[in-house]
């Protein structure tokens, strides 16, 4: 597999080599070197463990990492475990529900809610049993507001990401947000997963592609800031758009902000407007196919309706899909190798590709 290099100085940097999008070996390496080491959004803990459910099985990045995991809640605490029996790898929990014990339906191995193996039929003659590996290992789990994240082998502390979110969004009353599943959408984009994110990470294309979004914000004031594994893009009001009422200790206090657009490594985004929040989660399926989830939490329904939030989101998404799918075709051309960055407008893309190169080059 080729190594990748992005010049640290964006003024001289070339974009990542086109083989990143095309090479099957890179696609496979990305699973372990990027996504297995990253914090992946898994859902809303209160929804997943709602009602009487205290155990919720799920698959981490289905069709890509395909890691079977489960959430276990008790005493107001949520933990994450592999959803596989330590005997022969059978899927331990098939459905969400209320469990006192978790018993494997293959050979009867039983675990308690702390992941400890308690009983195994027909094992009296087995020496040196149980060993530590016969219990369920705890999988790293992190929580931010209404979001749960998990990782197979996290490379960074999730608090690094959470602190940046809190610095800019901590003023919002998340406890007053309504889960608005009626607006949630899944989109299939016929393009490489990273192309969708690279498009998201720059506002450069907004005047050319998104006329409705461009009428909402002042493109000349649009900013991009790079933090540790996080990029923030801020859209300011054009004078007529609805804007946030920011507290005096906010980094943008006194300014007319219409939107905060956060990206967190590698595939989680927060679109924050005065009406509430829309989370985007980008999930690789194949090198030519990507699933994008839109998840809504509404704070102010009146502003949501006034801004025609779902109509704007749908229009913007379809416009993005068009350009991203066309770029996907273009980077597969025999004539494409790499491009250059706009030092003013593509700092987010430059940072994303720098992280991609870093993680892929790590042994």
Secondary structure, 3 states (H helix, E strand, C coil): CCCCCCCCCCCCCECCCCHHHHCHHHHHHHHHHHHCCCCEEEECHHHHCCCCCCEEEEEECCCCCCEEEEEEEECCEEEEEECECCCCCCECCCCCECCCCEECCCCCCEECCCCCEEECCCCCCCCCCCCHHHCCCEEEEEEECCEEEEECCCCCCHHHHHHHHHHHHCCCCHHHCEECHHHCEEEEECCCHHHHHHHHCCCCCHHHHCHHHHHHECHHHCEEEEECCEEEEEEEECCCCCCCCCCCCCCCCCCCEEEEEEEECCCEEEEEECCEEEEEEEEEEECCEEEEEEEEEECCHHHHHHCCHHHHHHHHHHHHHHHHHHHHHHHCCCCCCCCECCCCCCHHHHHHHHHHHHHHHCC
